[in-house]
């Protein structure tokens, strides 16, 4: 009885793992990120969700989220600009509200649905403490800059 040996001329093989079956990387709770964005700024949630998409292995969705991040910081910069017109100030507040709601109900909630459909509630979670601390410090800096700009331009 002869046993067959592997073909010595065959190309080398490597173990193949299925990325869907492998353990997912830890992500921030997308629902908490979206909800905190309503209080802090969409810049908070868009950044965390962009990083979540990367960790989830979704580069196309991460690229779309990066667009939301850029738009969030541009809107934040416009909010800091010294505006002396009440009409422009009211329009900017309206744009901010529409932007936050538009992001929240489109992209923000989309990641929540994705994670719930793929993992349910059993996925490795990253703690939100450090991102919230950074956001709090960032908010205080923005408020200080806003106050300084208003004071210097008055």
QUIVENNOR-V750000 format. One record per run of one state. SS is the DSSP state (helix for helix, strand for strand, loop for the rest). FROM is the first residue (numbers start at 1). TO is the last residue. Records with the same first field share a line. If there is no record, write none. Layout:
BEGIN
SS=FROM-TO, FROM-TO
END
This chain:
BEGIN
loop=1-26, 28-29, 40-41, 56-58, 81-85, 120-124, 126-128, 154-154
strand=27-27, 125-125
helix=30-39, 42-55, 59-80, 86-119, 129-153
END
